[in-house]
Amino acid sequence: MDQQQKHQIRGYEFHVAGALEKDGRYRGMILISKRGDTLQVYAKPVLIETPSSFKSVHAALIEASAYAQELIYNGAITALLPAEAPASGKPAPQPPDLVGN
């Protein structure tokens, strides 16, 4: 990744980056670190790649930023993100059953 820019839109926090591909072109990438709808923070950012690649990293960054905004504003981003993780892997503790003692 050559360059990164941090963005915040509607509670979503993300970086856009341009990655150099084997053919010498750059692909835009969006790294989501916080969801705006549930405010869940991801320990490891969720990667979303742009569908197009470009000859310059600047064009890839513009595409990634525009694509992220489009996904956020039309609500399509929720389908690309993992479901919210439960607060804990353990079930809630149950009170003791005192009936019949």
All heavy atoms as an XYZ file, in Angstrom:
769
protein
N       0.845     -1.167      0.000
C       0.000      0.000      0.000
C       0.893      1.234      0.000
O       1.772      1.362      0.830
C      -0.899      0.001      1.233
C      -2.034     -0.977      1.129
S      -3.196     -0.785      2.481
C      -2.712     -2.172      3.470
N       0.622      2.096     -0.925
C       1.486      3.255     -1.059
C       1.048      4.447     -0.222
O       1.866      5.091      0.410
C       1.572      3.665     -2.522
C       2.264      2.615     -3.358
O       3.205      1.987     -2.851
O       1.857      2.424     -4.498
N      -0.236      4.750     -0.239
C      -0.721      5.909      0.487
C      -2.020      5.541      1.188
O      -2.752      4.677      0.734
C      -0.985      7.071     -0.466
C       0.256      7.563     -1.159
C      -0.051      8.727     -2.097
O      -1.169      9.190     -2.188
N       0.965      9.191     -2.778
N      -2.300      6.209      2.290
C      -3.542      5.974      3.017
C      -4.145      7.297      3.431
O      -3.435      8.253      3.707
C      -3.306      5.128      4.264
C      -2.947      3.705      3.974
C      -2.984      2.863      5.225
O      -3.067      3.367      6.336
N      -2.920      1.573      5.058
N      -5.475      7.336      3.483
C      -6.197      8.504      3.936
C      -7.323      8.024      4.840
O      -8.053      7.113      4.482
C      -6.796      9.273      2.756
C      -5.765      9.766      1.770
C      -6.423     10.386      0.544
O      -7.618     10.593      0.494
N      -5.616     10.686     -0.452
N      -7.485      8.650      6.017
C      -8.546      8.264      6.948
C      -9.789      9.109      6.680
O      -9.699     10.303      6.436
C      -8.094      8.460      8.395
C      -9.109      7.965      9.392
C      -8.612      8.089     10.803
C      -9.650      7.572     11.775
N      -9.206      7.677     13.143
N     -10.953      8.451      6.750
C     -12.227      9.121      6.512
C     -13.235      8.723      7.594
O     -13.149      7.630      8.142
C     -12.804      8.726      5.149
C     -11.928      9.081      4.004
N     -11.898     10.324      3.452
C     -11.041      8.336      3.307
C     -11.040     10.340      2.452
N     -10.492      9.150      2.353
N     -14.194      9.597      7.842
C     -15.309      9.314      8.746
C     -16.575      9.836      8.082
O     -16.683     11.033      7.807
C     -15.124      9.986     10.101
C     -13.957      9.446     10.881
C     -13.809     10.113     12.236
O     -14.319     11.197     12.467
N     -13.113      9.455     13.130
N     -17.509      8.931      7.825
C     -18.787      9.290      7.218
C     -19.883      8.502      7.920
O     -19.804      7.275      8.005
C     -18.815      8.968      5.712
C     -17.732      9.747      4.972
C     -20.193      9.268      5.120
C     -17.594      9.383      3.511
N     -20.886      9.216      8.429
C     -22.046      8.602      9.085
C     -21.646      7.570     10.139
O     -22.276      6.521     10.264
C     -22.978      7.965      8.061
C     -23.703      8.954      7.195
C     -24.791      8.297      6.407
N     -25.580      9.296      5.720
C     -26.567      9.028      4.903
N     -26.876      7.774      4.657
N     -27.237      9.985      4.325
N     -20.606      7.841     10.876
C     -20.167      6.940     11.933
C     -19.201      5.860     11.483
O     -18.586      5.192     12.307
N     -19.080      5.654     10.188
C     -18.118      4.679      9.670
C     -16.743      5.323      9.663
O     -16.589      6.484      9.289
C     -18.469      4.257      8.239
C     -19.671      3.365      8.151
C     -20.940      3.896      8.002
C     -19.541      1.990      8.230
C     -22.049      3.082      7.927
C     -20.642      1.165      8.155
C     -21.896      1.715      8.000
O     -22.990      0.904      7.934
N     -15.739      4.565     10.086
C     -14.353      5.023     10.012
C     -13.611      4.080      9.087
O     -13.711      2.855      9.229
C     -13.707      5.025     11.395
C     -14.264      6.090     12.308
C     -13.572      6.139     13.660
O     -12.541      5.449     13.851
O     -14.066      6.868     14.523
N     -12.878      4.652      8.140
C     -12.171      3.818      7.179
C     -10.984      4.569      6.586
O     -10.893      5.785      6.663
C     -13.113      3.350      6.062
C     -13.745      4.463      5.274
C     -13.173      4.895      4.085
C     -14.907      5.075      5.709
C     -13.756      5.923      3.348
C     -15.493      6.093      4.979
C     -14.917      6.524      3.801
N     -10.077      3.786      6.042
C      -8.943      4.310      5.293
C      -9.129      3.886      3.842
O      -9.698      2.827      3.573
C      -7.625      3.711      5.788
C      -7.154      4.278      7.073
N      -7.611      3.855      8.292
C      -6.244      5.250      7.329
C      -7.006      4.535      9.250
N      -6.170      5.383      8.701
N      -8.641      4.695      2.937
C      -8.545      4.264      1.549
C      -7.074      4.133      1.214
O      -6.235      4.871      1.746
C      -9.267      5.225      0.572
C     -10.752      5.215      0.817
C      -8.722      6.631      0.656
N      -6.765      3.170      0.388
C      -5.377      2.914      0.030
C      -5.315      2.468     -1.420
O      -6.313      2.020     -1.987
C      -4.787      1.835      0.938
N      -4.147      2.587     -1.988
C      -3.904      2.090     -3.337
C      -2.849      1.007     -3.276
O      -1.776      1.225     -2.725
N      -3.157     -0.145     -3.827
C      -2.218     -1.269     -3.822
C      -1.723     -1.527     -5.241
O      -2.521     -1.567     -6.187
C      -2.889     -2.515     -3.261
N      -0.439     -1.709     -5.389
C       0.165     -1.992     -6.687
C      -0.058     -3.466     -7.031
O       0.269     -4.362     -6.249
C       1.664     -1.673     -6.645
C       2.440     -1.869     -7.938
C       1.889     -0.967     -9.040
C       3.919     -1.589     -7.699
N      -0.638     -3.703     -8.205
C      -0.870     -5.066     -8.663
C       0.291     -5.542     -9.534
O       1.162     -4.749     -9.919
C      -2.191     -5.128     -9.445
C      -3.391     -4.789     -8.578
C      -4.698     -4.939     -9.321
O      -4.770     -4.543    -10.506
O      -5.641     -5.463     -8.713
N       0.311     -6.825     -9.853
C       1.405     -7.414    -10.629
C       1.559     -6.788    -12.010
O       2.656     -6.723    -12.551
C       1.190     -8.919    -10.785
C       1.353     -9.689     -9.500
C       1.120    -11.167     -9.715
C       1.194    -11.907     -8.401
N       0.923    -13.333     -8.570
N       0.457     -6.314    -12.580
C       0.507     -5.746    -13.930
C       0.908     -4.268    -13.942
O       0.888     -3.611    -14.985
C      -0.824     -5.931    -14.637
C      -1.983     -5.206    -13.962
O      -1.774     -4.585    -12.908
O      -3.110     -5.263    -14.503
N       1.285     -3.712    -12.771
C       1.727     -2.331    -12.690
C       0.601     -1.327    -12.492
O       0.842     -0.124    -12.443
N      -0.616     -1.805    -12.362
C      -1.757     -0.920    -12.127
C      -2.074     -0.886    -10.630
O      -1.620     -1.744     -9.885
C      -2.971     -1.399    -12.930
C      -2.709     -1.335    -14.435
C      -3.822     -1.915    -15.258
N      -5.071     -1.188    -15.136
C      -5.419     -0.124    -15.858
N      -4.593      0.355    -16.762
N      -6.589      0.462    -15.688
N      -2.844      0.104    -10.217
C      -3.201      0.278     -8.810
C      -4.683     -0.012     -8.600
O      -5.522      0.430     -9.372
C      -2.902      1.710     -8.348
C      -1.435      2.022     -8.321
C      -0.798      2.547     -9.443
C      -0.678      1.782     -7.183
C       0.554      2.832     -9.430
C       0.669      2.072     -7.151
C       1.285      2.584     -8.283
O       2.627      2.870     -8.252
N      -4.980     -0.749     -7.550
C      -6.364     -1.048     -7.174
C      -6.672     -0.299     -5.889
O      -5.896     -0.308     -4.945
C      -6.574     -2.539     -6.950
C      -8.019     -2.851     -6.552
C      -8.448     -4.250     -6.818
N      -8.089     -4.767     -8.119
C      -8.871     -4.709     -9.209
N     -10.034     -4.105     -9.153
N      -8.487     -5.247    -10.331
N      -7.835      0.352     -5.870
C      -8.276      1.040     -4.671
C      -8.778      0.046     -3.634
O      -9.386     -0.970     -3.981
N      -8.487      0.333     -2.380
C      -8.917     -0.538     -1.292
C      -9.513      0.310     -0.180
O      -9.008      1.395      0.115
C      -7.741     -1.354     -0.774
C      -7.140     -2.239     -1.828
S      -5.866     -3.379     -1.278
C      -5.158     -2.652      0.110
N     -10.571     -0.206      0.426
C     -11.223      0.450      1.549
C     -11.029     -0.457      2.752
O     -11.331     -1.649      2.689
C     -12.733      0.634      1.273
C     -12.949      1.381     -0.043
C     -13.407      1.348      2.436
C     -14.345      1.219     -0.602
N     -10.512      0.090      3.836
C     -10.284     -0.683      5.066
C     -11.197     -0.106      6.146
O     -10.920      0.958      6.700
C      -8.820     -0.596      5.474
C      -7.896     -1.223      4.430
C      -6.723     -0.351      4.147
C      -7.489     -2.587      4.899
N     -12.285     -0.809      6.437
C     -13.282     -0.359      7.411
C     -12.816     -0.747      8.812
O     -12.565     -1.915      9.087
C     -14.665     -1.001      7.155
C     -15.093     -0.834      5.700
C     -15.699     -0.486      8.133
C     -15.491      0.553      5.319
N     -12.715      0.236      9.715
C     -12.293     -0.053     11.086
C     -13.437      0.105     12.089
O     -13.344     -0.402     13.208
C     -11.119      0.840     11.487
O     -11.455      2.199     11.341
N     -14.527      0.801     11.692
C     -15.661      0.983     12.600
C     -16.946      1.089     11.799
O     -17.000      1.815     10.804
C     -15.479      2.252     13.437
C     -16.583      2.502     14.445
C     -16.299      3.774     15.234
C     -17.433      4.122     16.158
N     -17.198      5.405     16.838
N     -17.970      0.354     12.244
C     -19.286      0.421     11.606
C     -20.033      1.644     12.096
O     -19.951      2.006     13.264
C     -20.124     -0.803     11.972
C     -19.734     -2.061     11.262
C     -20.679     -3.173     11.611
N     -21.925     -3.010     10.876
C     -22.530     -3.988     10.226
N     -22.026     -5.184     10.241
N     -23.655     -3.770      9.583
N     -20.791      2.248     11.226
C     -21.578      3.409     11.599
C     -22.948      3.055     12.140
O     -23.510      3.783     12.941
N     -23.505      1.906     11.714
C     -24.849      1.537     12.156
C     -24.851      0.923     13.549
O     -25.733      1.201     14.350
C     -25.528      0.615     11.139
C     -24.721     -0.636     10.826
O     -23.532     -0.705     11.199
O     -25.290     -1.555     10.188
N     -23.855      0.113     13.871
C     -23.809     -0.536     15.188
C     -22.687      0.003     16.073
O     -22.585     -0.385     17.230
C     -23.591     -2.055     15.038
O     -22.317     -2.279     14.427
C     -24.692     -2.704     14.214
N     -21.820      0.835     15.505
C     -20.647      1.401     16.192
C     -19.646      0.336     16.628
O     -18.813      0.573     17.489
C     -21.065      2.269     17.383
C     -22.011      3.422     17.047
C     -22.362      4.204     18.300
C     -21.400      4.340     16.000
N     -19.727     -0.841     16.014
C     -18.773     -1.910     16.301
C     -17.403     -1.535     15.737
O     -17.290     -1.082     14.600
C     -19.239     -3.223     15.671
C     -18.272     -4.362     15.869
C     -18.727     -5.631     15.164
O     -19.736     -5.647     14.482
N     -17.973     -6.691     15.332
N     -16.368     -1.719     16.544
C     -14.997     -1.463     16.123
C     -14.362     -2.805     15.772
O     -14.447     -3.757     16.540
C     -14.198     -0.750     17.236
C     -12.744     -0.576     16.836
C     -14.836      0.587     17.573
N     -13.738     -2.880     14.613
C     -13.089     -4.114     14.176
C     -11.631     -4.123     14.619
O     -10.897     -3.163     14.369
C     -13.162     -4.250     12.655
C     -14.565     -4.393     12.130
C     -15.167     -3.381     11.414
C     -15.298     -5.545     12.370
C     -16.460     -3.507     10.937
C     -16.591     -5.685     11.901
C     -17.157     -4.662     11.182
O     -18.439     -4.785     10.718
N     -11.213     -5.198     15.268
C      -9.815     -5.332     15.680
C      -8.917     -5.400     14.448
O      -7.836     -4.820     14.417
C      -9.644     -6.583     16.537
N      -9.376     -6.122     13.434
C      -8.672     -6.193     12.164
C      -9.594     -5.565     11.124
O     -10.723     -6.016     10.945
C      -8.379     -7.649     11.808
C      -7.617     -7.818     10.536
C      -7.328     -9.282     10.262
C      -6.596     -9.425      8.941
N      -6.395    -10.839      8.606
N      -9.165     -4.503     10.426
C     -10.043     -3.828      9.471
C     -10.580     -4.771      8.393
O      -9.906     -5.719      7.982
C      -9.152     -2.759      8.844
C      -8.060     -2.546      9.833
C      -7.852     -3.874     10.503
N     -11.801     -4.505      7.949
C     -12.439     -5.272      6.888
C     -12.032     -4.651      5.550
O     -12.179     -3.442      5.360
C     -13.973     -5.262      7.052
C     -14.646     -6.015      5.919
C     -14.369     -5.836      8.398
N     -11.528     -5.460      4.640
C     -11.040     -4.988      3.350
C     -12.124     -5.109      2.288
O     -12.727     -6.171      2.113
C      -9.819     -5.807      2.920
C      -9.300     -5.571      1.509
C      -8.763     -4.155      1.356
C      -8.239     -6.587      1.159
N     -12.352     -4.004      1.566
C     -13.236     -3.998      0.405
C     -12.428     -3.413     -0.746
O     -11.931     -2.292     -0.654
C     -14.493     -3.138      0.656
C     -15.280     -3.682      1.844
C     -15.362     -3.094     -0.602
C     -16.418     -2.769      2.282
N     -12.270     -4.174     -1.833
C     -11.525     -3.704     -2.996
C     -12.467     -3.041     -3.991
O     -13.623     -3.424     -4.111
C     -10.817     -4.870     -3.684
C      -9.723     -5.500     -2.855
C      -8.977     -6.585     -3.611
O      -9.268     -6.824     -4.800
O      -8.088     -7.188     -3.015
N     -11.949     -2.057     -4.714
C     -12.734     -1.443     -5.774
C     -12.768     -2.380     -6.977
O     -11.847     -3.185     -7.170
C     -12.140     -0.084     -6.198
O     -10.828     -0.284     -6.689
C     -12.131      0.896     -5.044
N     -13.806     -2.282     -7.794
C     -13.886     -3.176     -8.950
C     -12.886     -2.834    -10.062
O     -12.553     -3.685    -10.867
C     -15.326     -3.000     -9.440
C     -15.859     -1.790     -8.776
C     -15.007     -1.504     -7.583
N     -12.381     -1.606    -10.102
C     -11.494     -1.165    -11.182
C     -10.069     -0.971    -10.690
O      -9.833     -0.764     -9.505
C     -11.985      0.174    -11.749
O     -13.311      0.071    -12.189
N      -9.124     -0.996    -11.636
C      -7.734     -0.656    -11.326
C      -7.297      0.451    -12.274
O      -7.892      0.653    -13.343
C      -6.830     -1.885    -11.438
O      -6.840     -2.392    -12.750
N      -6.239      1.169    -11.877
C      -5.843      2.385    -12.589
C      -4.335      2.451    -12.777
O      -3.583      1.792    -12.072
C      -6.314      3.615    -11.800
C      -7.799      3.645    -11.603
C      -8.375      3.042    -10.496
C      -8.622      4.256    -12.535
C      -9.751      3.054    -10.315
C      -9.997      4.265    -12.362
C     -10.564      3.664    -11.249
N      -3.899      3.321    -13.690
C      -2.476      3.508    -13.945
C      -1.798      4.334    -12.859
O      -0.588      4.260    -12.689
C      -2.257      4.174    -15.298
C      -2.591      3.276    -16.469
C      -2.299      3.969    -17.779
C      -2.647      3.077    -18.949
N      -2.390      3.762    -20.224
N      -2.572      5.145    -12.116
C      -1.966      5.968    -11.063
C      -2.592      5.662     -9.710
O      -3.785      5.316     -9.617
C      -2.123      7.457    -11.378
O      -3.441      7.887    -11.126
N      -1.793      5.786     -8.663
C      -2.288      5.553     -7.316
C      -3.314      6.622     -6.947
O      -4.269      6.352     -6.223
C      -1.134      5.465     -6.293
C      -0.459      6.809     -6.082
C      -1.634      4.922     -4.953
N      -3.127      7.828     -7.448
C      -4.063      8.923     -7.159
C      -5.473      8.570     -7.656
O      -6.465      8.775     -6.948
C      -3.565     10.213     -7.808
C      -4.416     11.403     -7.494
N      -4.473     11.965     -6.235
C      -5.250     12.128     -8.270
C      -5.312     12.988     -6.260
N      -5.793     13.107     -7.487
N      -5.579      8.034     -8.845
C      -6.878      7.631     -9.389
C      -7.492      6.500     -8.559
O      -8.702      6.485     -8.324
C      -6.728      7.204    -10.842
N      -6.671      5.572     -8.110
C      -7.168      4.466     -7.282
C      -7.715      4.975     -5.948
O      -8.729      4.484     -5.447
C      -6.060      3.444     -7.052
N      -7.047      5.984     -5.359
C      -7.513      6.564     -4.097
C      -8.840      7.302     -4.285
O      -9.741      7.210     -3.440
C      -6.462      7.515     -3.527
C      -5.158      6.876     -3.059
C      -4.144      7.952     -2.700
C      -5.405      5.948     -1.888
N      -8.962      8.023     -5.388
C     -10.215      8.723     -5.678
C     -11.343      7.716     -5.847
O     -12.443      7.890     -5.314
C     -10.068      9.612     -6.932
C      -9.128     10.778     -6.633
C     -11.430     10.118     -7.408
C      -8.724     11.568     -7.867
N     -11.092      6.643     -6.604
C     -12.103      5.603     -6.814
C     -12.509      4.951     -5.501
O     -13.696      4.729     -5.242
C     -11.555      4.539     -7.770
C     -12.428      3.319     -7.933
C     -13.686      3.558     -8.754
O     -13.864      4.664     -9.277
O     -14.487      2.626     -8.862
N     -11.542      4.637     -4.639
C     -11.843      3.995     -3.361
C     -12.689      4.916     -2.480
O     -13.648      4.474     -1.842
C     -10.559      3.602     -2.645
N     -12.356      6.183     -2.443
C     -13.103      7.139     -1.631
C     -14.535      7.284     -2.148
O     -15.494      7.262     -1.374
C     -12.394      8.490     -1.643
O     -13.103      9.416     -0.865
N     -14.694      7.416     -3.453
C     -16.029      7.552     -4.044
C     -16.851      6.279     -3.849
O     -18.046      6.340     -3.542
C     -15.904      7.878     -5.530
N     -16.222      5.122     -4.001
C     -16.908      3.843     -3.834
C     -17.371      3.670     -2.390
O     -18.499      3.241     -2.135
C     -15.973      2.710     -4.258
C     -16.592      1.343     -4.338
C     -17.814      1.130     -4.961
C     -15.929      0.240     -3.813
C     -18.364     -0.145     -5.039
C     -16.468     -1.030     -3.899
C     -17.683     -1.213     -4.509
O     -18.220     -2.473     -4.590
N     -16.528      4.035     -1.433
C     -16.901      3.941     -0.017
C     -18.101      4.834      0.283
O     -19.046      4.421      0.961
C     -15.724      4.317      0.868
N     -18.073      6.060     -0.229
C     -19.190      6.980     -0.005
C     -20.477      6.431     -0.606
O     -21.543      6.481      0.019
C     -18.879      8.347     -0.605
C     -17.816      9.093      0.166
C     -17.532     10.451     -0.428
O     -18.440     11.152     -0.813
N     -16.254     10.806     -0.497
N     -20.395      5.885     -1.800
C     -21.572      5.306     -2.449
C     -22.141      4.151     -1.621
O     -23.348      4.068     -1.394
C     -21.207      4.820     -3.846
C     -22.369      4.186     -4.589
C     -21.961      3.654     -5.951
O     -20.868      3.958     -6.439
O     -22.772      2.911     -6.530
N     -21.257      3.263     -1.157
C     -21.708      2.121     -0.351
C     -22.353      2.573      0.957
O     -23.365      2.011      1.383
C     -20.534      1.186     -0.049
C     -19.951      0.422     -1.230
C     -18.678     -0.300     -0.798
C     -20.958     -0.559     -1.795
N     -21.781      3.577      1.600
C     -22.308      4.063      2.878
C     -23.639      4.778      2.688
O     -24.618      4.496      3.376
C     -21.285      4.966      3.585
C     -20.089      4.131      4.052
C     -21.925      5.697      4.761
C     -18.896      4.942      4.524
N     -23.705      5.700      1.739
C     -24.915      6.503      1.573
C     -26.113      5.697      1.066
O     -27.245      6.017      1.395
C     -24.651      7.710      0.668
C     -23.875      8.794      1.367
C     -22.659      9.241      0.867
C     -24.333      9.371      2.540
C     -21.935     10.230      1.505
C     -23.612     10.363      3.193
C     -22.425     10.790      2.665
O     -21.715     11.765      3.308
N     -25.877      4.638      0.281
C     -27.030      3.847     -0.170
C     -27.286      2.626      0.710
O     -28.199      1.852      0.451
C     -26.918      3.473     -1.653
C     -25.874      2.432     -1.943
O     -25.430      1.696     -1.072
N     -25.460      2.355     -3.198
N     -26.485      2.438      1.761
C     -26.708      1.363      2.726
C     -26.187      0.004      2.306
O     -26.332     -0.972      3.036
N     -25.565     -0.087      1.154
C     -25.077     -1.376      0.654
C     -23.873     -1.896      1.434
O     -23.566     -3.088      1.368
C     -24.717     -1.257     -0.827
N     -23.225     -1.047      2.184
C     -22.022     -1.471      2.910
C     -22.332     -2.532      3.965
O     -21.506     -3.386      4.254
C     -21.289     -0.258      3.525
C     -19.873     -0.672      3.922
C     -22.055      0.316      4.701
C     -18.935      0.471      4.104
N     -23.539     -2.500      4.511
C     -23.887     -3.462      5.568
C     -23.837     -4.904      5.055
O     -23.515     -5.814      5.805
C     -25.271     -3.172      6.168
O     -26.243     -3.189      5.123
C     -25.299     -1.822      6.855
N     -24.116     -5.115      3.772
C     -24.059     -6.459      3.201
C     -22.625     -6.945      3.024
O     -22.385     -8.152      2.937
C     -24.783     -6.484      1.862
N     -21.665     -6.030      2.986
C     -20.269     -6.403      2.780
C     -19.492     -6.573      4.079
O     -18.346     -7.016      4.053
C     -19.584     -5.336      1.922
C     -20.180     -5.123      0.527
C     -19.497     -3.956     -0.159
C     -20.065     -6.387     -0.299
N     -20.100     -6.212      5.204
C     -19.424     -6.292      6.496
C     -19.894     -7.513      7.269
O     -21.047     -7.940      7.127
C     -19.693     -5.025      7.316
C     -19.162     -3.727      6.711
C     -19.597     -2.533      7.549
C     -17.652     -3.771      6.594
N     -19.017     -8.087      8.104
C     -19.431     -9.236      8.905
C     -20.494     -8.841      9.919
O     -20.571     -7.679     10.335
C     -18.147     -9.690      9.605
C     -17.204     -8.548      9.488
C     -17.635     -7.713      8.325
N     -21.307     -9.827     10.314
C     -22.338     -9.579     11.325
C     -21.692     -9.183     12.639
O     -20.551     -9.544     12.920
C     -23.181    -10.832     11.516
N     -22.434     -8.441     13.426
C     -21.911     -7.972     14.711
C     -21.606     -9.168     15.608
O     -22.412    -10.074     15.758
C     -22.914     -7.051     15.400
C     -22.365     -6.415     16.646
C     -23.296     -5.358     17.223
O     -24.383     -5.162     16.700
O     -22.896     -4.743     18.208
N     -20.441     -9.149     16.195
C     -20.020    -10.227     17.097
C     -20.723    -10.082     18.436
O     -20.963     -8.972     18.891
C     -18.509    -10.178     17.293
N     -21.063    -11.193     19.079
C     -21.661    -11.088     20.411
C     -20.655    -10.509     21.399
O     -19.455    -10.610     21.208
C     -22.017    -12.530     20.766
C     -21.191    -13.381     19.868
C     -20.906    -12.561     18.635
N     -21.172     -9.929     22.457
C     -20.317     -9.291     23.460
C     -19.389    -10.301     24.119
O     -18.288     -9.992     24.500
C     -21.169     -8.592     24.505
N     -19.840    -11.526     24.265
C     -19.043    -12.548     24.929
C     -19.421    -13.905     24.370
O     -20.547    -14.110     23.949
C     -19.306    -12.489     26.430
O     -18.911    -13.660     27.061
N     -18.502    -14.823     24.384
C     -18.785    -16.156     23.885
C     -19.544    -17.018     24.877
O     -19.980    -18.098     24.562
N     -19.703    -16.560     26.109
C     -20.356    -17.346     27.151
C     -21.820    -16.949     27.280
O     -22.165    -15.785     27.105
C     -19.686    -17.101     28.502
C     -18.220    -17.448     28.537
C     -17.643    -17.084     29.896
C     -16.149    -17.219     29.924
N     -15.584    -16.755     31.184
N     -22.684    -17.901     27.613
C     -24.071    -17.519     27.872
C     -24.169    -16.721     29.170
O     -23.309    -16.817     30.042
C     -24.799    -18.862     27.988
C     -23.737    -19.864     28.276
C     -22.457    -19.320     27.695
N     -25.225    -15.947     29.282
C     -25.428    -15.145     30.492
C     -25.595    -16.064     31.696
O     -26.219    -17.121     31.603
C     -26.663    -14.265     30.332
N     -25.031    -15.706     32.855
C     -25.180    -16.562     34.037
C     -26.636    -16.620     34.480
O     -27.363    -15.643     34.403
C     -24.309    -15.863     35.091
C     -24.132    -14.471     34.613
C     -24.259    -14.503     33.120
N     -27.030    -17.802     34.929
C     -28.412    -18.012     35.394
C     -28.450    -17.985     36.916
O     -27.537    -18.491     37.570
C     -28.924    -19.372     34.892
C     -28.946    -19.494     33.373
C     -29.935    -18.526     32.749
O     -31.028    -18.326     33.261
N     -29.535    -17.907     31.656
N     -29.518    -17.426     37.502
C     -29.639    -17.446     38.954
C     -29.855    -18.879     39.441
O     -30.383    -19.705     38.706
C     -30.859    -16.562     39.235
C     -31.631    -16.571     37.960
C     -30.626    -16.766     36.863
N     -29.457    -19.179     40.667
C     -29.657    -20.548     41.170
C     -31.148    -20.854     41.326
O     -31.957    -19.988     41.628
C     -28.959    -20.535     42.530
C     -28.841    -19.104     42.902
C     -28.820    -18.313     41.631
N     -31.497    -22.123     41.104
C     -32.873    -22.567     41.257
C     -33.087    -22.966     42.703
O     -32.602    -24.001     43.149
C     -33.129    -23.754     40.306
C     -34.573    -24.196     40.329
O     -35.404    -23.485     40.911
O     -34.846    -25.268     39.760
N     -33.833    -22.150     43.444
C     -34.015    -22.391     44.873
C     -35.345    -23.091     45.184
O     -35.648    -23.356     46.323
C     -33.950    -21.069     45.636
C     -32.624    -20.316     45.487
C     -32.716    -18.971     46.193
C     -31.464    -21.121     46.017
N     -36.137    -23.392     44.181
C     -37.430    -24.054     44.408
C     -37.189    -25.500     44.804
O     -36.401    -26.207     44.192
C     -38.299    -23.982     43.126
C     -39.616    -24.693     43.342
C     -38.524    -22.541     42.741
N     -37.877    -25.985     45.853
C     -37.805    -27.363     46.282
C     -36.688    -27.645     47.259
O     -36.485    -28.783     47.657
N     -35.975    -26.698     47.713
C     -34.906    -26.935     48.681
C     -35.424    -26.832     50.086
O     -36.210    -26.163     50.510
C     -33.763    -25.942     48.506
C     -32.954    -26.282     47.261
O     -33.073    -27.373     46.721
N     -32.153    -25.340     46.824
